[in-house]
Amino acid sequence: MNRQGLASALASELDVSKSDALKFIQTFEQIVCSTLSEGGDISLPGFGRFYRNRHGARLGRNPSTGEPLTLPARYVPAFSPGKGLKQFLNQDDS
């Protein structure tokens, strides 16, 4: 599902316009981005947790020349699914 599909699903579930649903999605993305950039995390009990993970500096290689280079330390976004989401995905189909 892409952004438009999610907006359509939200609009029909919440009985709001698709533009309001898109505005909700954009606002959620902005809040997640700003919270993670400030070093915080977002926990949604039963669903999961958005957080940032630090990757240390490491030695890499230029793929075209093979020359070694140092890749700087960086942060990457991460998501850890919650217990409720895991149980929902693994429930029996019976």
Buried (B, 14 or more C-beta within 10 A) or exposed (E): EEEEEBBBEBBEEEEBEEEEBBEBBEEEEEEBEEBBEEEEEBEEEEBBBBBBEEEEEEEEEEEEEEEEEEEEEEEEEEEEEBEEBEEEEEEEEE
